Amino acid sequence: MMSMRFGLVESSQMVLPLTYPALWVALCLPCLLGVLGAWLRPQRTWPILLAGLPLVASGIVLLMIVEQYGLQRWQLEWGKLTVQLRLNGLSVLLLLLTQGLGLVAALYTPGELRHADPAQRSLERWLWPLLGILISSLSLIWVAADLLTLYVALELMGLSAVAMLLLPGKVEALVAGIRYLLLALVGSLMYLLGVALILGHWDRLDLAGLVQVVEAGPVAWTAAALLGAGLALKAALFPLHAWLAPVHGNAWVPVSALHAALVIKASLFILLQLWSVLIPDSIFAAQLVAWLGVIAIFWGGGLAWRAVELKSLVAYSTVAQMGYLMVVFPLLLGPGISASVQVLAWQGFWLYLVGHALAKAAMFLAAGNLILATGKTSLQGLVGASRQLPLSLLAFGVASVSLIGLPPSAGFTAKWLLLRAMVMQAQWAWVAALLLGTLLSAAYVFRVFRYSFVETSPHYAFRALPPWLDGLALGLALASLLLGLFAYGPLNLLQGDR
């Protein structure tokens, strides 16, 4: 069952004592570091790097525990409140991804703020605690195993993300952020209605327990519809994606990187997890999501191809790339899927999600470097950048390799796994969408290089940037590339017995 792959099973295995401090460090340290950052407002990268090392170390400890001992479960009780947590291979993989990207975003932040308009820096102090809350809430989402804890983490993530998007203080940012806030609240209301229906009918909120008692019927379908609609709105799944591009177009670069790489993925993670409990053998719901995903691939790709602004191109491409994940739903939740096909689809889905997170964060950082150096946000403003900003374009290009799905990147390996699963299941429509979408991805990505390599252009003044800004973007881009070459480790973590 899909729920077992999420670690939603009762386990009598003893929890190792070492997991408690490592888990609390992973969940709480980001908030503490955020408060410290608001107080000290670091201007250099080395204090941020030193402060982030214990956080990454906690993730590595949890990884070693899961690799050696498998699934870990906790039940924490405070009076009548019970919190269910679990850690398996998928959870620890996403936890490490969150910690790594969060650290890179924090390292990039001083460079972004140093070159930002002074009029937009009045609220910069609040970026650090909000970043800490975002990383902690994301980490909690990956390990939460009950609906109440998921709701608390989801709200903390959403509110901190909205607040971070409002920090530049521009009118456009305020309008886009308030619209995002209102839509997020609608999504939260729908989520709560679904939770209330589940609690009223089955009288429990723990996911492992719900797996045992949920039966197919109107209640399960209604709850799945409410939860799915609310989470799809938060994840910007087509056709509920209209808020995404304006939000990214006006946000600070590290905020855009984290939002596209992790925030919308968290809602998708919760959606797939809850549907695996409520409607594990759905036909209509999975097929509906898949067909919407097909439309998203071409709709988002078309918008990216027509985009005028650089960040809008990267943002619209996210709509298309999320479409690839939506297309996989029938292979994960549909009835009559063989175990071998489901394994390939499961591994390809999460490998694609991780690879896309790395590549998308790298693209936003590289795009931010290009915008900071040129002082222009449009694609036409990149003319002549190939000579002046080679590292920024290299980082963007390497990230594009994974985004398009060229070998040997994570995008290629993941698409290969997904194509194998689709061919084995004779899902030729999904195969065609995947292949044609890859060509469309190449078309809109190469628009960036078309303008950048124009040599007969006016000579613009380029601002010199610290080398480590390009280094951060290039590092993430190379990580998305190397993940395809060394995919055995993550794929091994995704096995159902961990």
C-alpha positions, 0 to 999 in steps of 0.5 A, spaced: 500 500 500 502 507 498 501 508 505 506 504 507 511 507 503 509 514 507 511 510 513 504 510 516 504 503 519 504 501 527 511 500 529 513 496 536 520 498 534 524 501 540 526 508 538 533 510 539 535 515 545 539 519 540 533 520 535 530 525 540 536 530 541 537 530 533 529 530 532 529 536 537 535 540 534 532 539 527 525 542 528 527 547 533 534 550 532 532 554 525 527 558 530 532 559 535 537 561 529 532 566 526 531 570 533 539 570 533 539 573 526 534 578 527 538 580 533 545 580 530 543 581 522 549 578 520 553 581 514 558 575 512 557 568 510 561 565 515 557 566 521 551 563 518 555 557 515 558 555 522 551 556 525 547 552 520 552 546 521 549 543 527 542 543 523 545 539 518 549 535 523 542 533 526 539 531 519 545 526 518 545 523 524 537 522 523 539 519 516 544 514 519 539 512 524 534 510 519 539 507 514 541 502 520 534 501 524 529 503 519 522 507 521 522 511 527 515 513 530 514 518 536 508 519 540 508 525 544 503 527 549 501 533 553 495 532 557 489 531 552 493 533 546 497 527 542 502 528 537 504 523 532 511 523 528 515 518 524 521 518 520 522 514 514 527 514 508 522 519 504 522 523 511 529 524 512 531 525 504 526 531 504 529 533 511 536 534 509 533 537 502 530 542 507 536 543 511 541 544 505 536 549 501 535 553 507 542 554 509 544 556 502 538 561 502 541 564 508 548 564 506 545 568 499 541 573 504 546 578 506 549 579 498 541 580 496 540 585 502 547 588 501 545 590 493 537 591 495 534 598 494 535 601 501 528 603 501 526 596 501 530 594 507 526 597 512 523 590 514 530 586 513 530 584 520 524 580 520 527 575 514 531 571 519 526 569 524 521 568 518 526 564 515 527 560 521 520 558 522 519 556 515 525 551 515 522 548 522 515 548 519 517 544 513 521 540 517 515 538 521 511 537 515 516 531 513 515 528 519 508 529 522 503 523 522 497 526 524 492 531 521 492 536 527 500 537 527 500 537 519 495 543 520 499 547 525 505 546 520 502 547 514 499 554 517 506 556 520 509 555 513 504 558 509 504 565 514 511 565 514 512 564 507 506 570 506 510 574 511 517 573 507 514 575 500 511 582 503 518 584 506 520 588 500 515 593 501 513 595 494 506 596 492 506 590 487 509 585 493 504 587 497 498 586 492 501 579 490 502 577 497 495 579 500 492 575 494 496 569 496 494 570 503 487 570 502 487 564 497 492 560 502 486 562 508 481 559 503 485 553 502 486 552 510 479 553 511 477 547 506 483 543 509 479 544 516 473 542 513 476 535 511 479 534 517 472 536 521 469 531 517 474 525 518 474 527 526 466 527 526 466 520 522 472 516 524 473 519 531 481 519 530 486 524 527 492 519 527 494 517 519 496 510 521 490 509 525 486 512 519 489 507 514 486 501 518 479 504 519 477 508 513 472 505 508 471 507 501 464 511 501 461 518 500 465 521 507 472 519 504 471 522 497 468 528 500 474 529 505 479 527 500 475 532 495 476 538 500 483 536 503 485 536 495 482 542 493 485 546 499 492 543 498 492 544 490 491 551 491 497 552 496 501 548 491 499 552 485 497 546 481 493 547 475 488 551 474 489 554 481 496 557 479 494 564 478 497 567 484 504 564 483 508 568 478 506 575 481 508 572 488 515 570 485 516 577 481 516 581 487 520 577 492 527 577 494 531 572 491 532 567 496 525 567 498 523 565 491 528 560 491 525 556 497 518 558 495 518 554 489 523 549 491 520 547 498 513 550 500 509 548 494 512 541 494 510 541 501 503 541 500 503 536 494 507 531 499 501 532 504 496 531 498 499 525 496 500 522 503 492 524 505 489 521 498 493 514 499 490 514 506 483 516 504 482 514 497 488 509 495 485 505 489 481 511 486 480 512 478 477 518 477 481 523 482 487 520 480 486 521 472 483 528 473 489 530 476 493 527 471 489 530 465 490 537 469 497 535 469 498 534 462 494 541 461 499 544 466 505 542 462 503 545 456 500 551 459 505 553 464 510 552 458 507 556 454 506 562 459 514 561 460 515 561 453 512 568 452 514 571 459 518 578 458 521 578 465 526 573 467 523 571 474 516 570 471 519 565 466 522 561 472 516 562 475 511 559 470 516 553 468 514 551 475 507 550 473 509 546 468 514 542 472 509 541 477 505 538 471 510 532 471 508 530 478 501 530 477 501 526 471 504 520 475 498 520 480 494 514 476 501 510 477 501 511 485 494 511 486 490 508 481 487 501 482 490 495 478 497 497 478 503 492 479 508 492 484 514 493 479 510 499 476 508 503 482 515 502 485 518 505 479 513 511 479 514 512 486 522 512 486 521 517 479 516 521 483 520 523 489 527 523 485 524 528 480 521 532 486 528 533 489 532 534 483 527 539 481 527 543 488 535 543 487 535 546 480 529 551 481 533 554 487 539 554 483 535 557 477 532 563 482 539 564 485 542 565 478 536 569 475 537 573 481 545 574 480 543 576 473 538 581 475 543 584 481 548 585 476 544 588 470 539 592 474 534 589 469 529 584 470 527 583 463 530 578 458 532 583 453 536 586 459 540 580 459 544 582 452 551 582 452 551 578 459 555 572 456 561 576 456 560 579 463 557 574 467 559 567 465 558 564 472 551 566 473 549 563 466 553 557 467 549 556 473 543 557 470 545 553 464 547 547 468 540 547 472 536 548 466 540 541 464 536 538 470 530 542 468 529 539 461 531 532 463 538 531 459 543 526 461 546 525 466 542 530 471 537 528 476 531 530 471 533 525 466 534 519 471 527 521 474 524 522 467 527 515 465 524 511 471 517 515 470 517 513 462 519 506 464 513 505 469 508 509 464 510 504 458 509 498 462 502 500 464 501 502 457 499 510 458 501 512 452 498 519 453 502 520 459 509 518 455 507 523 449 506 529 454 512 527 458 516 527 451 513 533 448 513 537 455 521 536 455 522 539 448 517 545 450 522 546 456 528 546 452 524 552 448 523 557 453 530 555 457 534 557 451 530 564 450 535 566 456 541 564 452 538 567 446 538 574 449 545 573 453 549 571 447 547 577 443 553 581 441 551 587 437 548 590 443 548 596 447 554 596 452 550 596 459 554 597 466 554 591 470 555 591 477 560 586 480 557 581 485 561 577 490 564 570 487 560 566 492 553 568 490 555 565 483 558 559 487 552 558 491 547 558 485 552 553 481 553 549 487 546 547 487 546 546 479 551 541 480 548 538 485 542 537 481 546 534 476 550 529 480 544 527 483 542 523 477 549 520 477 549 518 484 541 516 485 542 510 488 543 513 495 536 517 495 533 511 491 535 506 496 532 511 502 525 510 498 524 503 499 518 501 502 522 498 508 525 504 511 
